[in-house]
Amino acid sequence: MKDDELSNVTSDPKPDQPVVMDKSQDYGLLGLAVIFVVLVVFNLFKGQPIADLNAIFWGYLGMSYISKYRHEKSTTNLVAGICGLIASLASLASYILSFW
């Protein structure tokens, strides 16, 4: 065996960077969703508006799917991204108009 073949056999395979990033983003989204649900339930219990929380949540989700669409070119990601951004803008408008 040559030296370069030996080094290739004994080296540990490193995880693929996009796979690691996808996993971390999945956990980040899970954490965001859990905090979102807790805050929405609390605000509904206290009689507070939730349009601001909806705007943040849907904005994050929409931009996440738009970013996925740029890499994967999946129509499902594009539709989900556009719908998320529309929901975010509608919630933001509702929040602003409620305090106008």
PyMOL commands that set and color helices and strands:
alter all, ss='L'
color gray80, all
select helices_A, chain A and resi 3-10+17-46+51-72+75-98
alter helices_A, ss='H'
color red, helices_A
deselect
rebuild
show_as cartoon
